[in-house]
Amino acid sequence: MKKTVAALAVEHFKKFGVQHAFGIPGKAVVPLLLEMEKQEMSFVLTRHESGAGFAAGGYALQKGTLGVAVGTSGPGGTNMLTAAGQAKAFHLPVLFITGHPSMKETGKALGQDSTAFGTDLVKMFEPVTLFSARVERGDLFPMYFRHALEKAWTGRRGPVHLSIPSDVLREEIESFDLDLPDSLSMVSSNIEEVVSLLEQAQSPLLFIGKGAHLSKAYEEIKWLSMRFNIPIITTPGGKGAVCSDHPGYLGPFGLGGTEEASQYLKKGVDLLIVIGTKLTDMTLAGFTPDMYPKQIIQFDCDPTFVGKSIPVPTLAVIGDAKENLRALLYKASEENKLNTSSRSYSISNHKEEMIAEDDQWLSAAQVMKILRKTLPASTIVFGDDGSHTFYAIKYFDILQEGTFFFDDVFGTMGHGIGYAIGAKLANPERPIVCLTGDGCTLMHGTEISTAVCHQIPVVFVVINNGRLDMVDKGMRYNVGRAVGTVYETPVDVHLFAQSLGAASFQCAKEQEIEQAVSFALQHSGPTVIEVLVNPDEIPPTMNRG
């Protein structure tokens, strides 16, 4: 039986459990949107195509399936490039679909031409996706679609892009049936050597990154740490992979890191077991040569950066972290190895850090403590990119694994707003909080309107200090002055949110925050909680050169 390309695409989305797609309409993608309506698949109208891509990323992360973002030809596609780059950094399987006016008319003068004759979206998406192609005939769609799914879903997951012209979307082709590909659970051939290195180590340390979230290796990491008496530090992106009260958790390292994590490294570590991090400059901020271990074991799904950040011998363990850790633990148990009784270090919980108080202003550090006290343990927090999240990395305790997400690689300001919206649609039973700042809100805060119009009860906590705080303080610290970092007229986030139709609060005291959070957790729509904080507070990001 023949069906249109658009109809077959939507049928497959629904089969994969994709109930929502995100985007902005345009003539070139109308056949796809009409088919979504026909098959009762929800199309979420965002306020910008980048917001659609961010929401699709959050949806994929929480739903455990494909995220779908739709943009029209020309600028509709270029507006999604940043969101694709963010999804690639997060290893999220998002399908970006863009249109093109007409394949049959290609070569003539066309408005919003997305081919080599105009703005070639296929080429533009190549650096920010794992696969980018134009479907130039209907009969090519099944194979291109299959390639896209395989690239997005297996091995090193990530975003893909298909440009499908309007006339191709309307073409009728023979029906076909695809499943999401099986994940490749390959186990590294180096597991035996890992066991040997762990057995010999006198002072090992686990360094956990964002990849632990993507593989959901929470239990395996906890087991490895507890059974073999290995303490843990986390990267900024690894925040939330380990509970704050886990015995041996020393806290985060890098930007937002704790003094105890740094001091432990300075004592001397002979084996650093790195799980799910590229070891970027954000992760290694403050990592000095006297902290270098003698040996690194690096678990990563992507070999590109393994062994390239710290100049010491590195053993690569390539593949899914959860599968490789399971294999490691099985091998160690099978051989009854890893006698740790001779190790000379002790494990204790990290210490409570003092927070300076100010009579006039709340500090951002205090706000994180207040939020932790008022939010349920099951709350999932999406940290946006800025100093506000690094305060959370240092001061916001994790009570359940998998409840805090932050990207410390690509770092798009404002992406957390869209991610939280998509995540809430994917996981409506859990409280979802976006922790963002005034700078991020000025970039992508109009997506709050998306949450309003679709009645998506996300809690947006906006830390407002009237500046691009992380850059402002960093410039002042490193060059003695800051240029272009302060908003001469700060945004009134409370009024801005009201103008978009959201419930909103402006808070300057602890009790006001508590009352606002209490309201937000019961409200059926989005709530924006603006918190005015000390503009002179020094964020925990000064150890980045």
Buried (B, 14 or more C-beta within 10 A) or exposed (E): EEBBBBBBBBBBBEEBEBBBBBBBBBEBBBBBBBBBEEEEBEBBBBBBBBBBBBBBBBBBBBBEBBBBBBBBBBBBBBBBBBBBBBBBBBBBBBBBBBBBBBBEBBEEEBEBBBBEEBBBBBEBBBEBBBBBBBBBBBEBBBEBBEBBBBBBBBBBBBBBBBBBBBBBBBBEBEEBEBEBBEEEEEBBEBBEEBBEBBBEBBBBBBBBBBBBBBBBBBEBBBBBBEEBBBBBBBBBBBBBBBBBEBBBBBBBBBBBBBEBBBEBBEEBBBBBBBBBBBBBEBBBBBBEEEBBBBBBBBBBBEEEEBBEBBEEEBBBBBBBBBBBBBBBBEBBEEEEEBEBEEBEBEBEBBEEEEBEEEEEBBBBBBBBBBBBEBBEEEBBBBBBBBBBBBBBBBBBBBBBBBBBBBBBBBBBBBBBBBBBBBBBBBBEEBBBBBBBBBBBBBBBBBBBBBBBBBEBBBBBBBBBBBBBBBBBBBBBBEEEEBEEBBBEEBBBBBEBBEEBBBBBBBBEEBEBBBBBBEBBBEEEBBBBBBBBBBBEBBBBBBBBE
